[in-house]
Amino acid sequence: MSERDSKLKVVVVGAGHMGASHARAYRQLDGFELAAIVAPSSSRRTPLAKELGNIAEFAALDDALKNIDADVVSINSYPDTHYSYAMQSLEHGAHLFMEKPIAETVEQAREIVALANKKNLKVVVGYILRQHPAWMEFINIARTLGKPLVMRMNLNQQSSGTQWETHKQLMKSMSPIVDCGVHYVDVMCQMTRSEPLQVQAIGARLSDEIADDMYNYGNLQVRFADGSIGWYEAGWGPMMSETAFFVKDVIGPKGCVSIVDPNKLAKTDSSEIDGHTKTNSLLVHKAERTADGTFTKPDQIIDTHDEPDHQGLCTREQIFLYETIMNNRDLTDHLNDAINSLRIVLAADESVRTGKIITLS
């Protein structure tokens, strides 16, 4: 923290959906002072800077760090910029909040963690589901189902207009199963707490609007040392189906738990950001049976309708960041998990491109 202030001074990089959401969280929370917005496009950064109180705005991070004694840099730009911005900010002496994935390679991710440790600085990764009460309960219940676990998850997004343009920009550096997959692979790692062994994946290029060597649909399978297996599917674009676009289902020897929407008549919209984290309800089934073979317990529905929305989750993430810095919270497991989930999805990308099963350990 800078000596002249009692608040953590924050520079936010990126003025898109996530950058704006995190900037609003910093503006709301007493422990932070939102100092600047950094984005190359004035059409994005200027309206946000004005909305948040005419704060300083810069086209480049270099200029922001020259003019502002930042305690925290919040990186919410495209993934191909994450590594360079992170290293630059850490050299400046700033703690980091980083949207996922933290880098384009495992080696880059490890360099970021090593420099942060050397500088005694904190790096919090934006795994938003880790701050979501219902998802935390989903993970906790999954851990009671015995081993091995069968984990089935997807997030397909039917996108058009500006959303499709954003997806195409993201695919200049990584595919959907990498960009989105780190979230859900991280959930699998939390559920199993086991070493991933093998990954295999397939993908398809469903649009001529993206590069010839990129695919906008993919699915991966990962096998863990405890026998658990996980499946994840992700696709982006105007052609994507909205049938079963959101599957979150875990099965173990003792039963299963699923994220469900009890209102089956509700209109689906895979492009709606709040829907990417919304749980509606958890359905818990126990496999225990009586001597005559009937189930001993009825299925249980856990209502989660009062869960926080997307902005509320972003605020929770920044509260976690603030408490981490102020209380010197140990982030060893947090960062090891970030590297491990990146390792799995990058192996999946390699599998798509080579047609081979990738052995991790």
C-alpha angles and dihedrals in degrees: 000000000000113000096233095055135055092207132072107255111221133200112196117208113202129034100207126106097297096038091051093047093051092044090055089050092053090048090053099046121082094217094064137062111206101219107171149354119224121198133133093229115073089195088068105032099043098057090046093047090051093046091054097050107288092289122177118284131198136183093216135036091227091064094045093053092047091055104033129054093221122195092186134025115200110204114203101148130114114306095248089066098048099090097048094043091047095051091046092050094047091050087053088056099249128140114236140231107187130187114226136301094041094203144357095249137033089238091057091048091052091049090054092050092046093051092046090052091047091051093041090237130142126242116193116188119215099243093151094186090065088068095045113104095209094046089048088054090046089056093045093052091048089057090060095056097081129238141332102038127203108210121191119183140154143166115193117178124203100207135180139161114012092354091059090046089054091048091050090051091050090050091060085079108020145006127249094257088057100040097042097022096071089068096055097035086054088055090051091050090052091049096050103028084202135127115264111235110177139013131191129174146171130207142183135207104225099172136054088209091081131065119284091243095050130083127203096199127052144148131199138197122205128190122206131206092249091059095259118139131200134197124196129179130187134172134169132197149067091288097058120119121239092207108109093348092149115049121161111166133149127188129190137165091271098048141286144276126207138180106235141173108226090196099074091177093065112116112248122227115177092188093061107108096209088056091062091071102022114115104182091189142350116231113206122192124185119207096206113123139191125241091271091054100254121130115265095213133038118237113274126222115203110201113223099168093126093061119135119268124236094277091047090053092050088053090051089053091055092047086055089050093050094048090046092056097040095045097037090236115197108246098182095115092039092056095039088055091049091053093044094051090047089049091055097048093045088052087052090053090050089050092052091051098043102031089230135123107248118220113210102182 
